[in-house]
Amino acid sequence: MSVLSAPVAPAVPPPVFSPEEIAARARRIREPVHIVSGPSGRELGLAAGPSPGGGTVLGTLPPLYPEWLGGRTFCEAHSVRFPYVAGEMANGIATTRMVSAMARAEMLGFFGAGGLAYADVERAVHTLAGELRSRSNWGVNLIHSPAEPALEFHVAELLLRRGVPRISASAFMELTPAVVLCSARGLRRGADGSIVRRTRILAKVSRPEVAERFLSPAPAALLDHLVGQGRLTAQEAGLAALVPVAEDITVEADSGGHTDNRPLSVLLPRIALLRDILCRQFGYRRPVRIGAAGGLGTPDAVAAAFALGASYVVTGSVNQTATEAGLSDEAKSMLCEADVADVTMAPAADMFELGVTLQVLSRGTMFAQRAGRLHAAYRAHGSLEEIPPAVRAAIERDVLRASFDEVWQHTRAFWEQRDPSEVARAQADPKHRMALVFRWYLGSSSRWAITGEAARRTDYQIWCGPATGAFNRWVAGTFLAEPANRSVVQIALNLLEGAAVLTRAHQLRTCGVPLPSDAFAYVPRGLA
């Protein structure tokens, strides 16, 4: 007769009280952790396991996963696992490869259509629609183009015609027919009576007055105009009057490219409050989500964004050094050398005449100073012919490296292909002709950075915010310091993992647990 011994219960690890052990236990975010008191009743420590192995339990924190940091409604609405978006970097720097990689990693990515010709956007949409036809977690940028409203509208029609599931609307100051069309086309009633969207808009805003326009239903005048043109049905327009233009509002703080340089800690709560007021005013049945963008280059910043109430985060500048980014190795190398103060503001090519500026890299490039000289000349004179000979000679020699006449010939050939009306306008308006000549430099400087034009290295226009410098310091000497390891997905996973580790540390600190400083640090590593 054999005797079966009783199963031996697994050993329960004892509570830990030393700073090093507390930090190590705190990093195990996917396990519950118990806050316990020591023998004296005054010291606090941590215990793991389903039941603590000693000490008086004062509280328990459940497991924490990066997937849980944001709003679950965002992940459900966009069919993603993580509340994370790789934003649209213009001129195709956010490539189709980047968007596909994010979609397959169960995140959301946007192709950078801003600044591209229609044919380039069309090719990218064709590629993405073919690769990701079974997925809905990808999208394309629709950028406000006040100088090219016809192009803006044609791109909007393309995105709708090809069934692009997500559209990131950026740089809008006013609602235009294009963005309203994208929001309203395909609206219908579901079986339960709710309004179903065919296309979801994520609106990137940096001012409350712009946020209010996207948080409100589309203006009746714009809807009537589109119905009159036969671009919307009366039913679609009627439903559009009952829902916000966008159900995802991305609050863009101090970012690379177009930015108002506002701090996220001020801007996001302000727009979240506005969201709550308008949702009550209009009686929306579904929640409107608020996301955060700008300045998110480290786990600390991402954790702070979620702590402010962001449902999701959007990264931009830091992805320019990713393996999938459409930027030259030379430009990526320059970005990798940047620190938080190596940025400045410079005139924007797409809104040059309006005096709009954007944030760019200053270290290793003279673009900002040279672009500033061009805008100063534009403000001071009515035409190229009015510019004093000495100023003209300096601009031709030091900035353009070509004569005004040579640049105009290149510019004229470009616009004859893209929009001949610009050539006609320039011939009738000498100041507009001057603007086009100077915009040639601004547009070319971005292309030189993309193609790696070695002879124009000091003219590279590289969009960059302070977050790039913070990111560089965080990854220095780690797995992500190696260019080959720096994929857009690895950047995303490490930022989210680090944000979860820091969030757990802050939870424990609010409970009085004495955490050492290294409990608030996360070292990047290869994640799957």
Secondary structure, DSSP 8 states (H G I E B T S, - for coil): ---------------B-SHHHHHHHHT-TTS-EEEEE-TTSS-EEEEESSS-SSSEEEEEE----GGGSS-HHHHHHHT-SSSEEE---TTTTS-HHHHHHHHHTTSEEEE--TT--HHHHHHHHHHHHHHSTT--S-EEEEE--TT-HHHHHHHHHHHHHTT-SEEEEES-SS--HHHHHHHHTT-EE-TTS-EE-SSEEEEEESSHHHHHHHHS---HHHHHHHHHTTSS-HHHHHHHTTS-S-SEEEEE-S-SEE-----HHHHHHHHHHHHHHHHHHHT-SS--EEEEESS--SHHHHHHHHHTT-SEEEE-GGGGGSTT-SS-HHHHHHHHT--TT-EEEEE-STTTTTT-EEEEE-TT--HHHHHHHHHHHHHH-SSGGGS-HHHHHHHIIIIISS-HHHHHHHHHHHHHHH-HHHHHHHHH-HHHHHHHHHHHHHHHHHHHHHHT-GGGGGG---B--HHHHHHHHHHTTSGGGSGGG--HHHHHHHHHHHHHHHHHHHHHHHTT----GGGG--------
